[in-house]
Amino acid sequence: MAEDYLKKIIIIVMLTILLLLTFFLLKPILLSIIIGIILAYIFTPVYKKIIKFIKSPNISALIICISLLILIIIPSWFLIPVVVEQSIKIYFASQQIDFITPLKTMFPSFFTSQEFTNQVSNTLHTFVTKITSSLMNSLSNVLLNFTTLALQLLVVVFTFFFVLRDGEQIVEYIQTSLPFPKDVQKKFFDYTKGITSSVIYGQIIIGILQGIIVGIGLFIFNVPNAAILTFLAVVLSIFPMLGPFIVWVPVVTYLLIAGNITPAWGVAIFGIISSTIDNFIRPIIIAKATKIHSAIIFLGMVGGLFFFGVLGLILGPLILAYLLIVLEIYRNKKEPGFFIQEEKK
């Protein structure tokens, strides 16, 4: 009895040491692996349709990998120079912006003191300069670390290919490794699949589509700094309780004030389509899924953005969601709780 207990302790210690070593080994490429897994999850429905015709898992996964690379490389080839050029223009323009005059016009009673006026002006100037400098530094790092990014992209594609091809076997392996009864395993994976679909398809994919629609309108009507504004529209569309209107409404207002009536109406039409398309696309993409409270998604995205960077917009809400899944299993109730609900047609 004592020997069996000692063996278990030794196994647990060895497993813990190996897991820690594995984590530190994979830490430099961990986010790339996670991106590959997320992309595989997104493209699994496409893979299942292709494999019905081709019958070869390797060729089916390879076709999707090549298509994904084309979708990444071609837009990046054209957009990166545009974004770099526009970010440089924004950086230099931000150095010459007069922040105080408009504020004085709107709030004259607040700017009676010259000392207070100078302090507000310096604060706003420093804030805008830091933002534009961060954007410039980020773009510089992308160009300077091209080799590292290429290796990270290789890891993403490698992970994407094998998870896409062997996804069912991987899920089966995880199921057999969990120390839960069959009914708990089923509940866990049902919740996990439903919430993952809800976050990735219902929030991320639809948000990206909304931002892109606004971006198309901005490019068609030659709005200045359209690439940067499109990126902002995509990010804001992904966040719950925000949306693309935060970008396109000020742009339309600016165009109307400048006397550009036709571009203003054009951007407004694309903006309205973007803001309402969610109601039509969401039921098609996720006809029935497990829905997580929007406040949890928002908090997860903000926390994830600070901790993981841009990828945290996906990882943050998923981590919180999986925590809630474990709590739901612990509650062991027939109906889901307040934060997790069944979404029906």
C-alpha positions in Angstrom: 0.0 0.0 0.0 2.8 2.4 0.9 4.7 1.4 -2.3 1.6 2.2 -4.4 1.2 5.6 -2.7 4.9 6.4 -3.2 4.7 5.5 -6.9 1.8 7.8 -7.3 3.7 10.6 -5.6 6.7 10.0 -7.8 4.6 10.0 -11.0 2.8 13.2 -10.0 6.1 15.0 -9.2 7.7 13.8 -12.5 4.6 14.8 -14.5 4.6 18.3 -12.8 8.3 18.8 -13.6 7.8 17.6 -17.2 4.8 19.9 -17.7 6.7 22.9 -16.4 9.7 22.1 -18.7 7.3 21.7 -21.6 5.7 25.0 -20.8 9.0 26.9 -20.8 10.1 25.0 -23.9 7.0 26.0 -25.9 6.6 29.4 -24.3 8.2 31.4 -27.2 5.8 29.8 -29.7 2.8 29.2 -27.4 0.7 32.0 -28.8 1.5 30.7 -32.4 0.3 27.3 -31.4 -2.9 28.7 -29.9 -3.5 30.8 -33.1 -3.1 27.6 -35.1 -5.6 25.7 -32.9 -8.2 28.6 -33.1 -7.8 28.8 -36.9 -8.3 25.0 -37.2 -11.5 25.3 -35.1 -12.7 28.1 -37.4 -12.0 26.2 -40.6 -13.1 22.7 -39.5 -16.5 23.0 -41.1 -14.8 23.9 -44.4 -12.4 21.0 -44.0 -15.3 18.6 -43.4 -17.0 19.7 -46.7 -13.8 19.4 -48.7 -12.9 16.0 -47.4 -16.3 14.6 -48.6 -15.2 15.2 -52.2 -11.4 14.7 -52.0 -11.4 11.8 -49.5 -7.8 12.5 -48.5 -7.3 14.1 -45.1 -3.7 15.3 -46.1 -4.8 16.9 -49.4 -7.9 18.5 -47.9 -5.9 20.1 -45.0 -3.2 21.2 -47.4 -5.7 22.9 -49.7 -7.1 24.9 -46.8 -3.5 25.7 -45.5 -2.5 27.1 -48.9 -5.8 29.0 -49.2 -5.2 30.5 -45.7 -1.7 31.6 -46.6 -2.9 33.3 -49.7 -5.6 35.1 -47.7 -2.9 36.3 -45.3 0.0 37.1 -47.6 -1.8 38.9 -50.5 -3.8 41.5 -48.4 -0.7 42.0 -46.2 1.5 42.7 -49.2 -0.8 45.5 -50.3 -2.0 46.8 -46.9 1.3 47.0 -44.9 2.8 49.8 -47.1 -0.5 51.7 -46.9 -0.7 51.3 -43.1 3.0 52.4 -42.7 2.5 55.4 -44.9 -0.7 56.5 -43.1 0.7 55.9 -39.6 3.7 58.2 -40.5 1.3 60.9 -41.7 -0.8 60.5 -38.6 2.3 60.7 -36.4 3.5 64.0 -37.9 -0.1 65.4 -38.1 -0.6 64.7 -34.4 2.4 66.9 -33.6 0.6 69.9 -35.1 -2.9 69.4 -33.8 -4.4 72.3 -31.8 -6.4 70.5 -29.1 -7.2 73.5 -27.0 -9.0 75.8 -29.4 -12.0 73.4 -30.0 -12.2 72.7 -26.3 -12.2 76.4 -25.4 -15.0 76.9 -27.9 -17.1 74.1 -26.3 -16.2 74.6 -22.7 -15.0 78.3 -22.2 -15.6 78.3 -18.5 -13.1 75.5 -17.9 -10.2 77.3 -19.6 -10.1 80.7 -17.9 -6.8 79.9 -16.3 -3.8 79.9 -18.6 -1.9 77.5 -16.4 -4.7 74.9 -16.5 -5.0 75.4 -20.3 -1.3 74.7 -20.8 -1.5 71.6 -18.6 -4.4 70.2 -20.5 -2.7 70.9 -23.8 0.5 69.2 -22.7 -1.4 66.2 -21.3 -3.4 65.7 -24.6 -0.3 66.2 -26.7 1.7 63.7 -24.7 -1.2 61.2 -24.8 -1.6 61.4 -28.6 2.1 61.3 -29.2 2.5 58.1 -27.1 -0.3 56.4 -29.1 1.1 57.4 -32.5 4.7 56.5 -31.3 3.4 53.1 -30.1 1.9 52.5 -33.5 5.1 53.5 -35.3 7.2 51.2 -33.0 4.8 48.3 -33.6 5.2 48.6 -37.3 8.9 49.0 -37.0 9.1 45.8 -34.9 7.1 44.0 -37.6 9.6 45.0 -40.3 12.7 44.4 -38.1 11.7 41.0 -36.8 10.6 39.6 -40.1 12.6 36.4 -39.7 11.1 35.7 -36.2 7.6 36.4 -37.5 8.2 34.1 -40.5 9.1 31.3 -38.1 6.1 32.0 -35.9 3.9 31.9 -39.0 5.5 28.5 -39.9 4.5 27.2 -36.4 0.9 28.5 -36.9 0.6 26.8 -40.3 2.2 23.5 -38.9 -0.2 23.5 -36.0 -3.2 24.5 -38.1 -2.5 21.6 -40.6 -2.2 18.8 -38.0 -5.0 20.0 -35.7 -7.3 20.4 -38.8 -6.4 16.9 -40.0 -6.3 15.1 -36.7 -8.8 17.2 -34.7 -11.2 14.3 -33.9 -8.4 12.1 -32.6 -7.1 14.9 -30.5 -10.5 15.6 -28.9 -10.9 11.8 -28.3 -7.5 11.7 -26.6 -8.4 14.6 -24.3 -11.8 13.0 -23.5 -10.1 9.8 -22.4 -7.6 11.7 -20.3 -10.2 13.7 -18.3 -10.9 12.2 -14.8 -14.7 12.7 -15.2 -17.6 10.3 -15.7 -19.0 10.0 -19.2 -22.0 12.2 -18.6 -19.8 15.0 -17.1 -17.4 14.7 -20.1 -20.3 15.1 -22.5 -21.6 18.2 -20.6 -18.2 19.7 -20.5 -17.5 19.3 -24.2 -21.0 20.4 -25.1 -20.6 23.6 -23.1 -17.1 24.1 -24.4 -18.0 23.7 -28.1 -21.1 25.9 -27.7 -19.3 28.8 -26.0 -16.3 28.6 -28.2 -18.6 28.9 -31.3 -20.4 31.7 -29.7 -17.3 33.7 -28.9 -15.3 33.0 -32.1 -18.1 32.9 -34.7 -20.7 35.1 -33.0 -18.4 37.8 -31.7 -15.0 37.7 -33.5 -15.9 36.7 -37.0 -19.0 38.8 -37.2 -17.1 41.7 -35.7 -14.4 41.4 -38.3 -17.0 41.3 -41.1 -18.7 44.5 -39.7 -15.3 46.3 -39.6 -14.4 45.2 -43.1 -17.8 46.5 -44.5 -17.1 49.9 -42.9 -13.6 49.8 -44.4 -14.9 49.0 -47.9 -17.0 52.2 -47.7 -14.1 54.2 -46.4 -11.8 53.0 -49.3 -14.5 53.5 -52.0 -15.2 57.1 -51.0 -11.5 57.9 -50.5 -11.7 58.8 -46.8 -8.2 59.9 -45.5 -6.4 57.2 -43.4 -8.9 54.6 -44.4 -6.6 51.7 -43.5 -6.1 52.9 -39.9 -9.8 53.6 -39.6 -10.7 50.2 -40.9 -8.5 48.6 -38.3 -10.2 50.6 -35.6 -13.6 49.6 -36.9 -12.7 45.9 -36.8 -11.4 46.1 -33.2 -14.4 48.1 -32.0 -16.8 45.8 -33.8 -15.4 42.8 -31.9 -16.0 44.4 -28.5 -19.6 43.9 -27.2 -21.5 47.0 -26.3 -19.2 49.0 -28.7 -19.4 48.8 -32.5 -18.4 50.2 -35.8 -20.6 53.2 -35.4 -17.9 54.7 -33.2 -15.8 55.0 -36.3 -18.2 55.7 -39.2 -20.5 58.2 -37.4 -17.6 60.7 -36.7 -16.3 60.2 -40.2 -19.8 61.0 -41.7 -20.0 64.0 -39.5 -16.6 65.2 -40.6 -17.5 64.7 -44.3 -20.7 66.6 -43.9 -19.0 69.5 -42.2 -16.4 69.6 -44.9 -19.2 69.7 -47.6 -18.5 66.2 -49.0 -22.2 65.2 -49.2 -22.0 62.2 -51.5 -19.1 60.5 -49.7 -20.8 61.2 -46.4 -24.0 59.4 -47.5 -22.0 56.6 -49.0 -20.0 55.9 -45.8 -23.3 56.2 -43.8 -25.0 53.5 -46.0 -22.0 51.2 -45.5 -22.0 52.0 -41.8 -25.7 51.2 -41.4 -25.3 47.9 -43.3 -22.3 47.1 -41.0 -24.2 47.9 -37.8 -27.3 45.9 -38.8 -25.8 42.9 -40.5 -25.2 41.2 -37.2 -29.0 40.5 -36.9 -28.9 38.6 -40.2 -25.6 36.8 -40.1 -25.5 35.6 -36.5 -28.5 33.2 -36.8 -26.9 31.7 -40.0 -23.4 31.2 -38.5 -24.6 30.0 -35.1 -28.2 28.7 -35.3 -28.0 27.2 -31.9 -25.1 27.7 -29.4 -24.3 28.3 -25.8 -24.4 32.0 -25.1 -22.2 33.7 -22.5 -23.1 37.0 -20.8 -21.8 40.0 -22.8 -20.3 41.5 -19.7 -18.1 38.4 -19.3 -17.0 38.7 -22.9 -16.2 42.4 -22.6 -14.2 41.9 -19.4 -12.4 38.9 -20.9 -11.5 40.9 -24.0 -10.2 43.9 -22.1 -8.1 41.8 -19.7 -6.9 39.6 -22.5 -5.8 42.6 -24.5 -3.6 43.8 -21.7 -2.2 40.3 -20.9 -1.9 38.7 -24.3 -2.0 41.6 -26.7 -4.4 41.5 -29.7 -4.8 37.7 -29.4 -6.3 38.3 -26.0 -9.4 39.5 -27.7 -10.1 35.8 -28.3 -8.2 34.1 -25.4 -9.5 36.4 -22.7 -13.3 35.6 -23.0 -12.6 32.0 -23.7 -10.5 31.6 -20.5 -13.4 33.2 -18.4 -15.9 31.1 -20.3 -14.1 27.9 -19.5 -13.9 28.9 -15.9 -17.7 29.3 -15.9 -18.1 25.9 -17.6 -16.2 24.3 -14.7 -18.4 26.1 -12.2 -21.5 24.9 -14.1 -20.3 21.3 -13.9 -19.6 21.9 -10.1 -23.1 23.3 -9.7 -24.5 20.2 -11.3 -27.8 21.8 -12.2 -30.1 20.8 -15.1 -30.5 24.3 -16.4 -27.5 26.7 -17.1 -26.8 29.6 -14.7 -27.1 33.3 -15.2 -23.8 33.8 -17.1 -24.4 30.8 -19.4 -27.6 30.4 -21.4 -28.8 28.3 -24.3 -29.3 30.4 -27.4 -32.0 29.1 -29.7 -33.4 30.0 -33.1 
